[in-house]
Every structure is written in structure tokens, then in C-alpha cells.
Amino acid sequence: MRIEEFKEIIYRQEDNGIVTVTLNIPKRKNAISPYTLYELFWAVDAMEKDEAARVMILTGAKDPDNDDPAKEAFCSGGYFNPNAMAGVSDEIKADIDMTDIAQARLTIKMWQCDKPIIAAVNGLFIGGGFTMCLAGCDLIYCSEHAWAQLPFIGLGIIPELASSYLLPRLIGFQRAKEIMFFGDRIPARKLFEMGIINKVLPHDQLMAHAREMALRLIPPKAAGYAVRTAKRTLHQPLIDEITTALNLENKGLNDCFKTADFMEALMARAEKRPPAFQGK
């Protein structure tokens, strides 16, 4: 897929080697469909293959009808609307594995990309928006208004994008289980204190800071080959564990989608009421 064909993300490359990828579906708070994730895969692929591309900044589009920075969204998680694939060509549909709910293809692509990827989280990042940053971004900078949430258990399913492997190793098993089991909101400052993100910034300074750090990772300010080699050295020993986690997540997710609890969660959301789970 060529970058000129992207519909749900914007791929912009500068002469200095910075590539900015923007999730560009603000009317649904940048919720990501299988098609959005497909475009992200090819965005990473395009950066990998382009020698002039040195570092990626991943961020979310601002809703043009909202002027309140406290209500911005980086990504509100998965977009499960049946119409999400409307207008997508049969060729692309055939290339999207709808059983890969954990997004193993994208996760491994981002994990093995040796060029740095920086998340500039401009607002809420929920579910897959949060786990995508954990799995694919080397540095995570957040707006003061950002907050995260893993609501999967409350939807009758489990987290994905290898977060079952990565999150416990960032913050410990007990904290990771609490975050996953209860799905409470976590403000940016708390994420920083837990060691999940790198820095919290005033909202209007977020992108400038992300760009500053991106320039520090590429020539002439950084030894670009050494940066890429360091990332490969850090990531490659864990690829087998990441792959195993993704396979287990995919099995668990596909099993969960068949449960009465998952159907109850969908009904409860549609009816705007708390779910009444049965544990089956």
C-alpha cells in the first residue's frame, strides 16, 4: 500500500528525516479499525524502507469542532462498528486477517522496526491506543490532559498488542493485574510515576518537545546507526516472548468473543447500562 492511498492516517515526511503519522479520524476520537491498523502497518513499512526517514512521531488529530484541549483524543481504542470496512477494496480486505485481534502483524512490525518511534499523546488513549504505545513506541510523551485506560475486562475480553507481556515487566505483575482487572482511568502524571511514560508536558508544548527529542535521535545530533543498533539489541532478544504473548492473546480474544459475557457487554453498551456478567 502506498502512503498516497492512506485515508485514516496522515503520513508527512520532512527534509530533516522526521516522519509524523497522525491518526486522522477525530470524529470518532481516532478510534482504530482493522483498516486503520492496516494503514499503520504500511506507514511503518514505508519509513523502514526509506533511507531518508529517520524517526517517526505518532500522534492523534484534533477535532476541528472542539477547542477544549482537555477533551482531545490520541486514540479511543478499537472501532467495532460494522461499517468500519465500508468502501475498503476487496484486495485490502483479503490482506487483513480478521482473526488477528491481538494485532500480531502490526505489533511485530513495530517491535522489529529499528528506527525510533515516538508517541506524542495529545489526549485520552484507551485500549488499543494505550497498548499500541506500549508495544510500538520507544518514547511516550503525554499532554497534561492525557489519561489512559484498559477497559477490556469490562467488555468481556482481554488486552492485546503484547501488553500481557510488556506491562507487567514495566510496572510489576500486581500493578499490571490491577490496571487490567479494574480498568480505572490513569492520569498522565500517574503514568509517569509508574514508569510507563517518559514525560508529562503542558499541552501546547507537547509536539515541540516530541520534535526536539526526535532531532536528538538523528544526525547531526545523534549517531543514527548506533541508535538503530541499540534498539535492535534491546528488542531482538524478546521477540520470541512477544510472539508467544500475541499468540496467547489471539487465542484468548477469539475465545472471549464467543462468550455470553462479551455479548452482554455489547448489549449493555448499546443500552447505556452497567453489564450484568454471568462469568461464561
N, C-alpha and C positions, 0 to 999 in steps of 0.2 A: 504494500500500500504506500502511495506517495503522500508526502506531507501536504501537498496541494489539495488532496482529497479529504482532509480532515474536516469533520463537521461539528464535533462536540468538544474538541480541544483546539487551542491556537498554538502553533509552533513558530516561534520567532527567534531568528539567529542574528547575532550582532557580529561585527567585524572582529571584535576582541575575543571571540570564542565562546561567549555566554549564550546559551540557548534557554529561552524562557518558554515553558509549557504551561498553559493556562487552561484549567478545566472551565469550559465556557458554556455551561447550561445553568445560568444563575436563577432562572425562573423555577427550577426545582432544587435550588440550593446546591447546585453542582453535584447532585446525586449521580452515581456512576452505574450505567447499564452495562451488560456484556459488550455492547458495541463501543461504549466509551473506553472500556478496558482494552478492547482490541486496538483502538487508536493509540492508546498509551504504549502498548507493546511496540507498535511500529514507530512511535516517536523515539523510544529508547533505541530501537534498531537503527533509525536514521542518524541519531547522534553518534552511536558506536562506529558507524561506517564512514562518517565524515571527519576527515583529519583536521579540518578547521574548527570543529566543535570540540570544546574543551571541558565544559561543565554545564549542568542543567539546573535551572531553578524551576521548581514545580509550585504553582500557586492556584488560587481559585478566583474566578471572575466575580467582580462586584455587581450586584443587582442594580441596574441603572435607575430603578424606581425607588431605591432605598438609600437614604443619606445618613442612616444611623450606623456608624462603624461597629457598634456593639451587636448588630444583627447581621453582620456579614457571615458568609459561609465559605470555608475552604472546600468541604465536601460533606454532604449529609448522609453518606453511606450508599448502600445499594438501591438501585431504582428498579423495582419489581413490576412496574406497570406493563401489562401485556402488549401495549403499543410501543414499547421501547425499541423494538426491532422493525417498526414500520418504515418502509422506504429503503431498508438495507438490501443490497443486491443479494441474489441467490448465491453468488460466488463467495461473498463475505460470510453469509450465514453458514455455508458449508465449511468455512475455515474456523468457525467459533464452536468450540466444544462446550455445549451447554451442561455437560456433566462435570466440568471443571469448575465447580462452585467456589473452591478454595483459591482459584486463580493461580494454579501452579505454574502455568506457562509464563504469565507476566512476572510472578514473584521470582522465579529462577532467572528470567531475563534481566531483571533489575539487580538481583543479587550478584550476578556474574558480570555485569557491566562495570568495567574498571575505571570509567570516568566518573568523577564525583557528581552526586545528585543532592541538591539542597531543597528542603521543603520550606517555603515561606507561608506559614499557616495564618491566613488573614482572618479566620473566624472559626466557627464550630467545625470540628472534624469528628464524625461519628462513624462507628462500624468500620466499613471498608476504607473510609477516608483516613481513619486513625491507623488501622493495621497496614495500609499501603505505605504510610510514612515509616512505620517501624521496619518493614521488610525491605523497602526500596531506597530510602533516603539516608545519606551518610551524616547529614547535619539537619536538625529540625529547629527552626526559629519561629516563634509564635508571637502574634499580636497579643497585647494585654487583654484583649477581649476574647481570645480563643478559649475554647474548652473542648474536652474530649469525652467520649462515652463509648462503651462496648455494650450495646443493648441486646446482644444475640440471645442469651438465655431467656430473656423476657419475650423473645419472639419464637421460642421453642426450637432454636438452632444453636450452633456453636460458632466461635470465631474462626477466622480463616487467614490467608496470606502468611502462613507460618507463624502467626502470633502465639500459637500454643507452645512453640519452641522458643521464640525470641523474648516475649515479655517476661517470663519467669527468670530468664538469665540477665535481664536488665534490672529487675527490682526484687527478685526473690519469689519463691513459689507462693508464699502466704499472701503477699500483696497482690500478685497476679490473679490468684484464685478469687480474692475479694472483688477485684475490678471486674472479672469475667462473670462471677456468680450473680452480683447485685446490679451491675450496670449503672452505677451512680455517675453523675456528671463530675468531671475533674477539671477544675480551672487551670489555666496555663501556669500560674505560679506554683501550684501543687505538682504539676507535671515536671516542672524544673527541679523542685525539691526532691522528687523521687528519682531523678536522673534519667527521665525519659526524653526530655528535650534539652537543647543546648542553651537557649536564652529566651527571655521574655522581653519584648520591646514595646515602646509606645507605638500605637497603631500606625501613625504616619511616618515612622522610621523603619518599618519592617522591611520593605523592599529595598531601600537604600542599604540597609545592613546586609541583607542577603547578597546583594550585588558586590558589596565591599568584600565579603568573605569569599565569594566566587572568584574575584580577581586575585585574591591571595592564594588561590589554588592553581593558578595558571601562569605561564611565563608572561612577562619577565619577573614577576614577584615570587614564583614558585618553580621548583624543578618538576615540571609536569610528569616526566617519566617516573620519577621517584614517587610522586603522589599516586599514580596508577598502580605502580608495583606494590606500594604499601597496601592499597585497597585489596588487590588480588591476594596478597599474603594473608591479610586478615580474614577474608571471606572464603577462600577456596577450601580450607580445612573443614568448614562447616557445611559444605554443600550436600553431603550425604544425609546429615541430620535434618537439614532444611527440607530436602526432598521427602524423607520419611514422614516428617510432620505434615507436609502438604498432602501426601497420600492418605494419611490417617484422617486429616481434616475433611478431605473429599468424601471418604467413606462415611464419616460421621454426619456430614451435611446431607448427603444423599439419603442416608437412613432417617435423619430427622425430618426431612421434607415429607416422609410418608406417615408421620405420626399424627394422632388426633390433637396433640398439644400444638403443633405447628398450625393446623387448620383453625384451631380455636384462637390462636394469636392473630391470624389474619382476619377472622370474623370480628374479634374484639376491636382491632384497629379500625376496621370499616365502620363499626357501630359506635366507636368512640367510648368504649367502656373498658374497665380492667378485665384481663382474661381470667378465666376460671380453669386452671390446668388440672388434668387428671393423672399426669405422670405416665402417659402411654401414647 
